Amino acid sequence: MSKRPSPMTPTVDFSADGVQHGFLNLPISVDDSAWGAVMVPVTVVKNGEGPTALLTAGNHGDEYEGITALLKLANTLKAEDVTGRVIIVPCFNTPAVTAGKRTSGLDGGNLNRSFPGDPDGSATEQIADYFTRYMVPMADAVLDLHSGGRTLDILPYAASHVLDNKEQQAAALESAKTFGAPYAMVMFELDATHLFDTVCENQGKVFVTTELGGGGTSTPESVEIAERGVRNFLMHHGLIEGEPALPDTPQVYLNMPDASCYVQSEHSGLLELLAGLGDEVREGQAIARIFDVTRTGSAPAVYYARRGGVLMARRAPALAHIGDTIAVIADVVERLDG
């Protein structure tokens, strides 16, 4: 049974040359706006024939490096600089961005756990459906910019995934490396079923995601990595001229082969990390302790690395709860340090 047309509509013409700034308009009816709309900002920069790149950020609303980089790109990219079409969506889940939250301030939806979406579902599911059926099919390459948000701090990397189509997998990995972050990753997702990543990859697109810092903020360094990476991505896919610029320090290529990379808490309390981001750890090494804050005289729970490698992500808040990911360890595939 086919789905009905999406209730979401664009105010831009994706086929027209030039620079257009507009919205993806989703009607809603809520307590403070009976005949309202979710207005997702979009910029289209098109110049003749060529490939299409879809650039998204704000999939989670508290991840700011990508949002900043794409807002700046939308303000500066000129049609004469482009061969083909660049579609820029800086605030993918606009209700989450405006609330400063990972999830939607409108319906609580986590956009990156809502794909392929539903035109008859929540506002978040309707946004996911529109991108699945209308936006992704227009693209040849997709870049979805993430960082750790308020609860994670992560080494800056661009990532691809293991795919059944090995030609598509190789193209995505090369694109992730060319993004030019200090780290490049083949990433294992705990549950990829409802990710934007999976929708794009299932449609045969060259898809790259990133993690570019975290803690619910950004830094000059992390924004610079995002901006450079976006332009590298466009150069790599032939949309703008130039040679991709790699970081000053040699890249490190990482791999997350399975769920043993994730260290998840079985306790609630005060988290003490015993290793820092980027540190080498060995299998069996104590990497974290969690202290019970409800009593004194209680020994902390100690957490050990289930594999050796690099500590590439950690929980940002010191207060941890049962079920939280407190650390992530990745294998070093290649370290080009001379």
Buried (B, 14 or more C-beta within 10 A) or exposed (E): EEEEEBBBBBEBEBEEBEBBBBBBBBEBEEEEEEEBBBBBBBBBBBBEEBBBBBBBBBBBBBBBBBBBBBBBBBEEBEBEBBBBBBBBBBBBBBBBBBBEBBBBBBBEBBBBBBBBBBBEBBBBBBBBBBBBBBBBEEBBBBBBBBBBBBBBBBBBBBBBBBBEEEEBBEBBBBBBBBBBBBBBBBBBBEEEEBBBBBBBBBEEBBBBBBBBBBBBBBEEEBBBBBBBBBBBBBBBBBBBEEEBEBBEEEBBBBBBEEEEBBBBBEBBBEBEBBBEBEBEBEEEBEBBBBBBEEEEEEEBBEBEBBBBBBBBBBBBBEEBBEEBBBBBBBBBEEEEEE
